[in-house]
Amino acid sequence: MKFALLKYPITLIAIFLISISTIKAQNVIDQIVAVVGGDKILLSDIEQEALRMKMQGAMSDENSRCRILEEMLIHKMLLHHSKIDSITVSDFMVEGEIDRRLKYFTNQVGSEAALEKYFNKNIFQIKDDLRELVRETQLTQQMRSKIVDKVNVTPDDVKRFFKEIPKDSLPLIPEQYEYRQICIYPPASTDAKFMVREKLLELRERIIKGERFAPLAVAYSEDRASATKGGELGMRSREELVKAFADAAFNLKPGQVSNIVETEYGFHIIQLIEKRGDQVNVRHILMKPTFTSSMYLKAQNKLDSITTLIQNDSITFIKAAQKFSEDKKTIMSGGLVINPQTGTSLFEKEHIQPAEFFTIKNLQPYVISEPFESRDQHANVVFKVVMVTRIIPAHKANLDDDYAIIQLMAKGTKEQEKFMEWVKQKQKTTYIRIDSELKKCDFELNGWIK
């Protein structure tokens, strides 16, 4: 039996669906069925997870609730020891993850209004419901990462792992794509930048004259992850902040408001809340220049001109990317895009942004796409042309084509073994109490019942 929790803590999507929907309104007689350290597991937690699995079509049997309980015991074990080891997650990380998840859910149902209607709650109430669950999940993920941090695999380990996989159990690798890109950002005109600076200067003046920073951040900041917290980012080290922002933040005194700071995210004003050792907690208001249709058109025209040069053999795609592209991550590689999940240049469909995949799926190798609009990792508008350089059809895994994937599988197996050793050790020293009725469970691991 493999625990989903061991490699991936109970998914936030699942928790989201069962925690803020009407499932909670059902009349489940609640009780504490287990305790790990000081963390409780409720009967309703198990019933809700069982219901979620049923909704997804999972088969249930008489031992399914016992398997759920064991996953939750491991989850609470991680949570308990994350507190002992003083692992923390910042409000910035939590709010960012909540916003990321809510964007996903909103895309699924069509709009923020539809999401609010579905759950009969406004977006702020939905966020409140999610906040502690997200924090727990991030703590357990960090704790597990700490446990397996030093696990590595050698090439010999990978080959041995592959040889031990039965031929009829080799995984099917979906179709994969390799592609290059040239990126051009709309030019933020002098007028657009001037207008943003004027707005921020006006807000800074209001704060200096006595208005509170936090309400203005809620009303005006375009960083919605922090705006709901009055612009507060939580304790951050210098390394966690982009350089220009960090330089300004670490030079402030408590309560002081910075001059305007420009970063790749846009323009900011920053207020220091607290400095503690090599960390600061600040509030900020972020604003970005707005682009006119003529600015968008200028970026598209520039890409059209670059594409024409390539098609006329005046320059290769690789050299054009090195010369003209404004994406710092891919300039040196001639526009070659690297998959952050695998560290290779190969992407499965699920790993490609929708805007990119919509274009890539219809391209033949070495044919240049039409310019299209996308978003970068900071959610800024960017225009691109792409060229697919390789398409690998779906196939059974092999070492020649799929070494990186098999390496990840081997490493995951080794990490799992290391993690299970940790769980068995902590079972001996951690306070664990399970309700007498559930002691009859046929757990995968011995050691839960004391």
Secondary structure as a PSIPRED ss2 file (coil, helix, strand):
# PSIPRED VFORMAT (PSIPRED V4.0)

   1 M C   1.000  0.000  0.000
   2 K C   1.000  0.000  0.000
   3 F C   1.000  0.000  0.000
   4 A H   0.000  1.000  0.000
   5 L H   0.000  1.000  0.000
   6 L H   0.000  1.000  0.000
   7 K H   0.000  1.000  0.000
   8 Y C   1.000  0.000  0.000
   9 P C   1.000  0.000  0.000
  10 I C   1.000  0.000  0.000
  11 T C   1.000  0.000  0.000
  12 L H   0.000  1.000  0.000
  13 I H   0.000  1.000  0.000
  14 A H   0.000  1.000  0.000
  15 I H   0.000  1.000  0.000
  16 F H   0.000  1.000  0.000
  17 L H   0.000  1.000  0.000
  18 I H   0.000  1.000  0.000
  19 S H   0.000  1.000  0.000
  20 I C   1.000  0.000  0.000
  21 S C   1.000  0.000  0.000
  22 T H   0.000  1.000  0.000
  23 I H   0.000  1.000  0.000
  24 K H   0.000  1.000  0.000
  25 A H   0.000  1.000  0.000
  26 Q C   1.000  0.000  0.000
  27 N C   1.000  0.000  0.000
  28 V C   1.000  0.000  0.000
  29 I C   1.000  0.000  0.000
  30 D C   1.000  0.000  0.000
  31 Q C   1.000  0.000  0.000
  32 I E   0.000  0.000  1.000
  33 V E   0.000  0.000  1.000
  34 A E   0.000  0.000  1.000
  35 V E   0.000  0.000  1.000
  36 V E   0.000  0.000  1.000
  37 G C   1.000  0.000  0.000
  38 G C   1.000  0.000  0.000
  39 D E   0.000  0.000  1.000
  40 K E   0.000  0.000  1.000
  41 I E   0.000  0.000  1.000
  42 L E   0.000  0.000  1.000
  43 L H   0.000  1.000  0.000
  44 S H   0.000  1.000  0.000
  45 D H   0.000  1.000  0.000
  46 I H   0.000  1.000  0.000
  47 E H   0.000  1.000  0.000
  48 Q H   0.000  1.000  0.000
  49 E H   0.000  1.000  0.000
  50 A H   0.000  1.000  0.000
  51 L H   0.000  1.000  0.000
  52 R H   0.000  1.000  0.000
  53 M H   0.000  1.000  0.000
  54 K H   0.000  1.000  0.000
  55 M H   0.000  1.000  0.000
  56 Q C   1.000  0.000  0.000
  57 G C   1.000  0.000  0.000
  58 A C   1.000  0.000  0.000
  59 M C   1.000  0.000  0.000
  60 S C   1.000  0.000  0.000
  61 D C   1.000  0.000  0.000
  62 E C   1.000  0.000  0.000
  63 N C   1.000  0.000  0.000
  64 S H   0.000  1.000  0.000
  65 R H   0.000  1.000  0.000
  66 C H   0.000  1.000  0.000
  67 R H   0.000  1.000  0.000
  68 I H   0.000  1.000  0.000
  69 L H   0.000  1.000  0.000
  70 E H   0.000  1.000  0.000
  71 E H   0.000  1.000  0.000
  72 M H   0.000  1.000  0.000
  73 L H   0.000  1.000  0.000
  74 I H   0.000  1.000  0.000
  75 H H   0.000  1.000  0.000
  76 K H   0.000  1.000  0.000
  77 M H   0.000  1.000  0.000
  78 L H   0.000  1.000  0.000
  79 L H   0.000  1.000  0.000
  80 H H   0.000  1.000  0.000
  81 H H   0.000  1.000  0.000
  82 S H   0.000  1.000  0.000
  83 K H   0.000  1.000  0.000
  84 I H   0.000  1.000  0.000
  85 D C   1.000  0.000  0.000
  86 S C   1.000  0.000  0.000
  87 I C   1.000  0.000  0.000
  88 T C   1.000  0.000  0.000
  89 V C   1.000  0.000  0.000
  90 S C   1.000  0.000  0.000
  91 D H   0.000  1.000  0.000
  92 F H   0.000  1.000  0.000
  93 M H   0.000  1.000  0.000
  94 V H   0.000  1.000  0.000
  95 E H   0.000  1.000  0.000
  96 G H   0.000  1.000  0.000
  97 E H   0.000  1.000  0.000
  98 I H   0.000  1.000  0.000
  99 D H   0.000  1.000  0.000
 100 R H   0.000  1.000  0.000
 101 R H   0.000  1.000  0.000
 102 L H   0.000  1.000  0.000
 103 K H   0.000  1.000  0.000
 104 Y H   0.000  1.000  0.000
 105 F H   0.000  1.000  0.000
 106 T H   0.000  1.000  0.000
 107 N H   0.000  1.000  0.000
 108 Q H   0.000  1.000  0.000
 109 V H   0.000  1.000  0.000
 110 G C   1.000  0.000  0.000
 111 S C   1.000  0.000  0.000
 112 E H   0.000  1.000  0.000
 113 A H   0.000  1.000  0.000
 114 A H   0.000  1.000  0.000
 115 L H   0.000  1.000  0.000
 116 E H   0.000  1.000  0.000
 117 K H   0.000  1.000  0.000
 118 Y H   0.000  1.000  0.000
 119 F H   0.000  1.000  0.000
 120 N C   1.000  0.000  0.000
 121 K C   1.000  0.000  0.000
 122 N C   1.000  0.000  0.000
 123 I H   0.000  1.000  0.000
 124 F H   0.000  1.000  0.000
 125 Q H   0.000  1.000  0.000
 126 I H   0.000  1.000  0.000
 127 K H   0.000  1.000  0.000
 128 D H   0.000  1.000  0.000
 129 D H   0.000  1.000  0.000
 130 L H   0.000  1.000  0.000
 131 R H   0.000  1.000  0.000
 132 E H   0.000  1.000  0.000
 133 L H   0.000  1.000  0.000
 134 V H   0.000  1.000  0.000
 135 R H   0.000  1.000  0.000
 136 E H   0.000  1.000  0.000
 137 T H   0.000  1.000  0.000
 138 Q H   0.000  1.000  0.000
 139 L H   0.000  1.000  0.000
 140 T H   0.000  1.000  0.000
 141 Q H   0.000  1.000  0.000
 142 Q H   0.000  1.000  0.000
 143 M H   0.000  1.000  0.000
 144 R H   0.000  1.000  0.000
 145 S H   0.000  1.000  0.000
 146 K H   0.000  1.000  0.000
 147 I H   0.000  1.000  0.000
 148 V C   1.000  0.000  0.000
 149 D C   1.000  0.000  0.000
 150 K C   1.000  0.000  0.000
 151 V C   1.000  0.000  0.000
 152 N C   1.000  0.000  0.000
 153 V C   1.000  0.000  0.000
 154 T C   1.000  0.000  0.000
 155 P H   0.000  1.000  0.000
 156 D H   0.000  1.000  0.000
 157 D H   0.000  1.000  0.000
 158 V H   0.000  1.000  0.000
 159 K H   0.000  1.000  0.000
 160 R H   0.000  1.000  0.000
 161 F H   0.000  1.000  0.000
 162 F H   0.000  1.000  0.000
 163 K H   0.000  1.000  0.000
 164 E C   1.000  0.000  0.000
 165 I C   1.000  0.000  0.000
 166 P C   1.000  0.000  0.000
 167 K H   0.000  1.000  0.000
 168 D H   0.000  1.000  0.000
 169 S H   0.000  1.000  0.000
 170 L C   1.000  0.000  0.000
 171 P C   1.000  0.000  0.000
 172 L E   0.000  0.000  1.000
 173 I E   0.000  0.000  1.000
 174 P C   1.000  0.000  0.000
 175 E C   1.000  0.000  0.000
 176 Q E   0.000  0.000  1.000
 177 Y E   0.000  0.000  1.000
 178 E E   0.000  0.000  1.000
 179 Y E   0.000  0.000  1.000
 180 R E   0.000  0.000  1.000
 181 Q E   0.000  0.000  1.000
 182 I E   0.000  0.000  1.000
 183 C E   0.000  0.000  1.000
 184 I E   0.000  0.000  1.000
 185 Y C   1.000  0.000  0.000
 186 P C   1.000  0.000  0.000
 187 P C   1.000  0.000  0.000
 188 A C   1.000  0.000  0.000
 189 S C   1.000  0.000  0.000
 190 T H   0.000  1.000  0.000
 191 D H   0.000  1.000  0.000
 192 A H   0.000  1.000  0.000
 193 K H   0.000  1.000  0.000
 194 F H   0.000  1.000  0.000
 195 M H   0.000  1.000  0.000
 196 V H   0.000  1.000  0.000
 197 R H   0.000  1.000  0.000
 198 E H   0.000  1.000  0.000
 199 K H   0.000  1.000  0.000
 200 L H   0.000  1.000  0.000
 201 L H   0.000  1.000  0.000
 202 E H   0.000  1.000  0.000
 203 L H   0.000  1.000  0.000
 204 R H   0.000  1.000  0.000
 205 E H   0.000  1.000  0.000
 206 R H   0.000  1.000  0.000
 207 I H   0.000  1.000  0.000
 208 I H   0.000  1.000  0.000
 209 K C   1.000  0.000  0.000
 210 G C   1.000  0.000  0.000
 211 E C   1.000  0.000  0.000
 212 R C   1.000  0.000  0.000
 213 F H   0.000  1.000  0.000
 214 A H   0.000  1.000  0.000
 215 P H   0.000  1.000  0.000
 216 L H   0.000  1.000  0.000
 217 A H   0.000  1.000  0.000
 218 V H   0.000  1.000  0.000
 219 A H   0.000  1.000  0.000
 220 Y H   0.000  1.000  0.000
 221 S C   1.000  0.000  0.000
 222 E C   1.000  0.000  0.000
 223 D C   1.000  0.000  0.000
 224 R H   0.000  1.000  0.000
 225 A H   0.000  1.000  0.000
 226 S H   0.000  1.000  0.000
 227 A H   0.000  1.000  0.000
 228 T C   1.000  0.000  0.000
 229 K C   1.000  0.000  0.000
 230 G C   1.000  0.000  0.000
 231 G C   1.000  0.000  0.000
 232 E E   0.000  0.000  1.000
 233 L E   0.000  0.000  1.000
 234 G E   0.000  0.000  1.000
 235 M E   0.000  0.000  1.000
 236 R E   0.000  0.000  1.000
 237 S E   0.000  0.000  1.000
 238 R H   0.000  1.000  0.000
 239 E H   0.000  1.000  0.000
 240 E H   0.000  1.000  0.000
 241 L C   1.000  0.000  0.000
 242 V C   1.000  0.000  0.000
 243 K H   0.000  1.000  0.000
 244 A H   0.000  1.000  0.000
 245 F H   0.000  1.000  0.000
 246 A H   0.000  1.000  0.000
 247 D H   0.000  1.000  0.000
 248 A H   0.000  1.000  0.000
 249 A H   0.000  1.000  0.000
 250 F H   0.000  1.000  0.000
 251 N C   1.000  0.000  0.000
 252 L C   1.000  0.000  0.000
 253 K C   1.000  0.000  0.000
 254 P C   1.000  0.000  0.000
 255 G C   1.000  0.000  0.000
 256 Q C   1.000  0.000  0.000
 257 V E   0.000  0.000  1.000
 258 S C   1.000  0.000  0.000
 259 N C   1.000  0.000  0.000
 260 I C   1.000  0.000  0.000
 261 V E   0.000  0.000  1.000
 262 E E   0.000  0.000  1.000
 263 T E   0.000  0.000  1.000
 264 E C   1.000  0.000  0.000
 265 Y C   1.000  0.000  0.000
 266 G E   0.000  0.000  1.000
 267 F E   0.000  0.000  1.000
 268 H E   0.000  0.000  1.000
 269 I E   0.000  0.000  1.000
 270 I E   0.000  0.000  1.000
 271 Q E   0.000  0.000  1.000
 272 L E   0.000  0.000  1.000
 273 I E   0.000  0.000  1.000
 274 E E   0.000  0.000  1.000
 275 K E   0.000  0.000  1.000
 276 R E   0.000  0.000  1.000
 277 G C   1.000  0.000  0.000
 278 D C   1.000  0.000  0.000
 279 Q E   0.000  0.000  1.000
 280 V E   0.000  0.000  1.000
 281 N E   0.000  0.000  1.000
 282 V E   0.000  0.000  1.000
 283 R E   0.000  0.000  1.000
 284 H E   0.000  0.000  1.000
 285 I E   0.000  0.000  1.000
 286 L E   0.000  0.000  1.000
 287 M E   0.000  0.000  1.000
 288 K C   1.000  0.000  0.000
 289 P C   1.000  0.000  0.000
 290 T C   1.000  0.000  0.000
 291 F C   1.000  0.000  0.000
 292 T C   1.000  0.000  0.000
 293 S H   0.000  1.000  0.000
 294 S H   0.000  1.000  0.000
 295 M H   0.000  1.000  0.000
 296 Y H   0.000  1.000  0.000
 297 L H   0.000  1.000  0.000
 298 K H   0.000  1.000  0.000
 299 A H   0.000  1.000  0.000
 300 Q H   0.000  1.000  0.000
 301 N H   0.000  1.000  0.000
 302 K H   0.000  1.000  0.000
 303 L H   0.000  1.000  0.000
 304 D H   0.000  1.000  0.000
 305 S H   0.000  1.000  0.000
 306 I H   0.000  1.000  0.000
 307 T H   0.000  1.000  0.000
 308 T H   0.000  1.000  0.000
 309 L H   0.000  1.000  0.000
 310 I H   0.000  1.000  0.000
 311 Q H   0.000  1.000  0.000
 312 N C   1.000  0.000  0.000
 313 D C   1.000  0.000  0.000
 314 S C   1.000  0.000  0.000
 315 I C   1.000  0.000  0.000
 316 T C   1.000  0.000  0.000
 317 F H   0.000  1.000  0.000
 318 I H   0.000  1.000  0.000
 319 K H   0.000  1.000  0.000
 320 A H   0.000  1.000  0.000
 321 A H   0.000  1.000  0.000
 322 Q H   0.000  1.000  0.000
 323 K H   0.000  1.000  0.000
 324 F H   0.000  1.000  0.000
 325 S C   1.000  0.000  0.000
 326 E C   1.000  0.000  0.000
 327 D C   1.000  0.000  0.000
 328 K C   1.000  0.000  0.000
 329 K C   1.000  0.000  0.000
 330 T C   1.000  0.000  0.000
 331 I C   1.000  0.000  0.000
 332 M C   1.000  0.000  0.000
 333 S C   1.000  0.000  0.000
 334 G C   1.000  0.000  0.000
 335 G C   1.000  0.000  0.000
 336 L E   0.000  0.000  1.000
 337 V C   1.000  0.000  0.000
 338 I C   1.000  0.000  0.000
 339 N C   1.000  0.000  0.000
 340 P C   1.000  0.000  0.000
 341 Q C   1.000  0.000  0.000
 342 T C   1.000  0.000  0.000
 343 G C   1.000  0.000  0.000
 344 T C   1.000  0.000  0.000
 345 S C   1.000  0.000  0.000
 346 L C   1.000  0.000  0.000
 347 F E   0.000  0.000  1.000
 348 E E   0.000  0.000  1.000
 349 K H   0.000  1.000  0.000
 350 E H   0.000  1.000  0.000
 351 H H   0.000  1.000  0.000
 352 I C   1.000  0.000  0.000
 353 Q C   1.000  0.000  0.000
 354 P H   0.000  1.000  0.000
 355 A H   0.000  1.000  0.000
 356 E H   0.000  1.000  0.000
 357 F H   0.000  1.000  0.000
 358 F H   0.000  1.000  0.000
 359 T H   0.000  1.000  0.000
 360 I H   0.000  1.000  0.000
 361 K C   1.000  0.000  0.000
 362 N C   1.000  0.000  0.000
 363 L C   1.000  0.000  0.000
 364 Q C   1.000  0.000  0.000
 365 P C   1.000  0.000  0.000
 366 Y C   1.000  0.000  0.000
 367 V C   1.000  0.000  0.000
 368 I E   0.000  0.000  1.000
 369 S C   1.000  0.000  0.000
 370 E C   1.000  0.000  0.000
 371 P C   1.000  0.000  0.000
 372 F E   0.000  0.000  1.000
 373 E E   0.000  0.000  1.000
 374 S E   0.000  0.000  1.000
 375 R E   0.000  0.000  1.000
 376 D C   1.000  0.000  0.000
 377 Q C   1.000  0.000  0.000
 378 H C   1.000  0.000  0.000
 379 A C   1.000  0.000  0.000
 380 N C   1.000  0.000  0.000
 381 V E   0.000  0.000  1.000
 382 V E   0.000  0.000  1.000
 383 F E   0.000  0.000  1.000
 384 K E   0.000  0.000  1.000
 385 V E   0.000  0.000  1.000
 386 V E   0.000  0.000  1.000
 387 M E   0.000  0.000  1.000
 388 V E   0.000  0.000  1.000
 389 T E   0.000  0.000  1.000
 390 R E   0.000  0.000  1.000
 391 I E   0.000  0.000  1.000
 392 I E   0.000  0.000  1.000
 393 P C   1.000  0.000  0.000
 394 A C   1.000  0.000  0.000
 395 H E   0.000  0.000  1.000
 396 K E   0.000  0.000  1.000
 397 A C   1.000  0.000  0.000
 398 N C   1.000  0.000  0.000
 399 L H   0.000  1.000  0.000
 400 D H   0.000  1.000  0.000
 401 D H   0.000  1.000  0.000
 402 D H   0.000  1.000  0.000
 403 Y H   0.000  1.000  0.000
 404 A H   0.000  1.000  0.000
 405 I H   0.000  1.000  0.000
 406 I H   0.000  1.000  0.000
 407 Q H   0.000  1.000  0.000
 408 L H   0.000  1.000  0.000
 409 M H   0.000  1.000  0.000
 410 A H   0.000  1.000  0.000
 411 K H   0.000  1.000  0.000
 412 G H   0.000  1.000  0.000
 413 T H   0.000  1.000  0.000
 414 K H   0.000  1.000  0.000
 415 E H   0.000  1.000  0.000
 416 Q H   0.000  1.000  0.000
 417 E H   0.000  1.000  0.000
 418 K H   0.000  1.000  0.000
 419 F H   0.000  1.000  0.000
 420 M H   0.000  1.000  0.000
 421 E H   0.000  1.000  0.000
 422 W H   0.000  1.000  0.000
 423 V H   0.000  1.000  0.000
 424 K H   0.000  1.000  0.000
 425 Q H   0.000  1.000  0.000
 426 K H   0.000  1.000  0.000
 427 Q H   0.000  1.000  0.000
 428 K H   0.000  1.000  0.000
 429 T H   0.000  1.000  0.000
 430 T C   1.000  0.000  0.000
 431 Y C   1.000  0.000  0.000
 432 I E   0.000  0.000  1.000
 433 R E   0.000  0.000  1.000
 434 I E   0.000  0.000  1.000
 435 D C   1.000  0.000  0.000
 436 S H   0.000  1.000  0.000
 437 E H   0.000  1.000  0.000
 438 L H   0.000  1.000  0.000
 439 K H   0.000  1.000  0.000
 440 K H   0.000  1.000  0.000
 441 C C   1.000  0.000  0.000
 442 D C   1.000  0.000  0.000
 443 F C   1.000  0.000  0.000
 444 E C   1.000  0.000  0.000
 445 L C   1.000  0.000  0.000
 446 N C   1.000  0.000  0.000
 447 G C   1.000  0.000  0.000
 448 W C   1.000  0.000  0.000
 449 I C   1.000  0.000  0.000
 450 K C   1.000  0.000  0.000
